[in-house]
Amino acid sequence: MSRLLENFDRVSFWLGFLAATLFWWLFLRLRPALGQILQRAASAIRSSRLDAATGLETRLCNEMLRQVQNNHLAAPLFSLDELLIPPRLLAPPLPAIVGDVQFIEDISSLAIPISPGSPEVASQFGAPTLTLAEALSRGRNVVIIGQTGVGKSIAIADLVIQAARREALPGDLHNRIPLLLHVADLIPFLPVHQEVMGQLADAGTISPSSALEILSKAVAARMPAIRYRRIAQYVRQAVFSGRIMLLIDGMDELPTLDFEHITYYLQSLTAGFPALRIAVTASDTFLGRLVKLGFVPLTPARWTRAQHKEFIEKWSQLWALHIQTPDTLRDTADPLILNAWVESKAIILTPLELTLKLWAAYAGDSLGPGPVEAIEAYLRRQLFTPEDPLNPSARSALEAFAMLALVVEKPVLDTKEALSLAAAEAIEPELLQALPLKQGSGILQTFAGGRIGFTHPILLSYLSACGMEARMHFPRAQQRLKWPQASPWSTRDDALCFLAALLDPDPGVLQAMLDLSRPPLHRTTLKLGKWLRCAPEGASWRPVVMRRLVGLLQDETLPMGLRCSALTNIVLSRTPGITTLLHQISRSQNPDQRQLAALGFGMLPEINEIEDLKSLFADPVPNVFRAASLALASIGSHSTLEILAEGLLQGQEELRRASAEALAIDPNEGHAALQEGATLDDLLVRRAVVFGLARIRQPWSQLILENIATQDSQWVVKNAASQALEQLARPDPRLPVTQPPLQDIPWLLAFASKKGIGISSSRAAFELLAQCMAEGTPEEKLAALQLCATLPEKYFIPTIYQLYTGQPGALVEAAYQALWIYELSGLELPHPERLAQKQAQTS
């Protein structure tokens, strides 16, 4: 104690005491202000982070916009905005059971068979459509399917533009950030998969955290100007907060193995982050496990005659504004003549083919009227150089690279890998030395990791066909590509299509291919039927395929959807004598045949004789005169619209309604006729007009309906208008919605209760669904079939076959659609006769 007192410094003690007292006095006095200072500091930090995130988000959206504006073949001339025709997707069929609400089916649902592999008919005659945003708005992910060049990528690009510009989007898509990736930029970051499909499930397992890390890396690779840590952190936070809309393009270009690899990645991503909204593209030849993962397959609606005309006029105006000069004007044909020439055949072309055909027509280097000539003109134009106009070395390099990509089933390769594989496959590796020089030509593009691929899969298919044409005959090429034993790949199919157009193989070769086609879907026949669009008119194998298609068209035991696909291929084939064929089946005793004939007349690129349509318009069978009404409106000439106007004014009640609904297709004279009809004294005309106006879904048509509902003097007309407005006000039942578990579906529970059955497991739910298809009411069977189409399982195939082979009607058509999805999902469909024999033996 004494030692402690000796070391005690009184001065230091009192100085410390005074300092502590002063500190606490100041702290207590400044405590309220200190809290405000800390709050302001925290707010400043949050604001700084928000500003940084907002700036990053803006840069991200601007980058997405830049990419999509340049992501089309005509990008060297015009931006996507300047040429865009707003894309639409064909809506799914109306659900068989829509709660307690009764929805009135319009003329397109009644008169147009659903042919999922051939959307041209439904598109041409005004079937219900959705935007991609609407399809994603109620919680479902979407896969956009279709053949090459129909606008799948443009549908995705359009949604990117809307979201990046903060346009109003429906449902929970509001304020979401679009992330657009090409699948080739994603694959390098995935774990390497095994080369055996049976091992892919184990090799492809990815944790949700790893899946998110892969996504962050892929996005960062597309934006090298931003630090990886910043963009990766932003992507992770946005995904966790449910603000991301992931759009993956190019899956339609992938061979089966790579497609399944990406599918397993998507499975991990959707399982870990269910709030994520995803849209991908796929071909109409393979969907793998996407449907089982909950992706809804939707097809882009093909352009109508009015949209073809609109696109042609846009192109003409832009060309005159930006491209044409006084010097070129003297050497160019009159734009009116060019437009008329292109428009006359536009209905048989995809949007991609129409773009290339227009470009060739206005550039003055057109080689002919078909798709093959349009692609060839584009390639020659892009490869042209003043020093070497033909540029054979570059063309040979591109053909060799395309052949190599097709043979090894790798559409994207790096240069070293390409040289190595070319030597192994005996495809002149020395030709590839000129390849990197042409990456800026609009033919090739560079992906992540410095790998090279074609800007569009149609170029890969066509150039590979050109390479094979110079090196081998058709059977040798078919053997080299392992067709049909190889797994489905649309790029391979397109290449064989072009090769058949270039080589004109012996008809026996095509006959052998057709002999591989079998029920229930006759897929090979329909696939070869699509080849006719590209084949020269004098090709020796055309009659072989045409005869088989005509056989399908006239087989009354087949579903209408399948026969409609055959009809579509026949009409789009440009084969002489189609009008004669349609004339013959329009005289058939079978009303289904007459209905198909009416639709075929409406799809013809040019039709001068409408007497057959006039007789079908007077047919006593409702679906026949409905189809004829749609065909007359689709043609849209003065004489055909006069026939519809006469039907509206003088026909029996159902014909009046059909005429009014058909007039809704024509945006000019048809809409004007409906507006005038709403003011006429004849109450039957006004009531029919209500159904036509309800199909238009525009503010002006809704305003007329509201006036009729409140001011019309006749109750029957007012009631029809009120019902139409009520239906328009409800959410569209065709919008894809999140599907509850089987045991929670009300109508299936009601069926189980009726049968006294409990649902104790997923297996029991499957058995109940199959029993509902077999024993339910027609409405329950139809609902069960629609549900089975979303659950591709072998278990359901025998029951679906029973309905498929039943009496023609809605159940047969729904069974056809379900089987079509099953085959695209990779399930093997047995021959119906063999399945029947097997069932007979087991019973």
ABEGO torsion letter per residue (X at the ends): XAAAAAABBAAAAAAAAAAAAAAAAAAAAAAAAAAAAAAAAAAAAAAAAAAAAAAAAAAAAAAAAAAAAABBAAAAABBAAAABBBBBBBBBBBBABBEABBBBBBAAAAABBBBAABAAAAAAAGBBBBBAAAAAAAGBBBBBBEBBGAGAAAAAAAAAAAAAAGBBBBEAABGBBBBBBBAAAAAAABBBBBABAAAAAAAABBBAAAAAAAAAAAAAAABAABBAAAAAAAAAAAAAAGABBBBBBGAAABBAAAAAAAAAAAAAAAAABAABBBBBBBBAABAEAAAAAGBBBBBBBBBBAAAAAAAAAAAAAAAAAAABBAAAAAABBBAAAAAAAAAAAAAABBAAAAAAAAAAAAAGABAEABAAAAAAAAAAAAABBAABAAGAAAAAAAAAAAAAAAAAGBABBBAAAAAAAAAAAGBGAAAAAAAAAAAAAGABBBBBGGBBBBABAAAAAAAAAAAAAAABBAAAAAAAAGOAABBBBAAAAAAAAAAAAAAGBBAAAAAAAAAABBOAAGAAAAAAAAAAAABBAABAAAAAAAAAAAAAAABAABBAAAAAAAAAAAAAAGBBGAAAAAAAAAABABAAAAAAAAAAAAABABBABAAAAAAAAABABAAAAAAAAAAAAAAGBAAAAAAAAAAAAABBAAAAAAAAAAAAABABAAAAAAAAAAABABAAAAAAAAAAAAAAGBAAAAAAAAAAAAABABAAAAAAAAAAAAAAABBBAABBBBBBBAAABAAAAAAAAAAGBBBABAAAAAAAAAAAAAABBAAAAAAAAAAAAABBBAAAAAAAAAAAABBBEAAAAAAAAAAAAAAAAGBBBBBAAAAAAAAAAAX
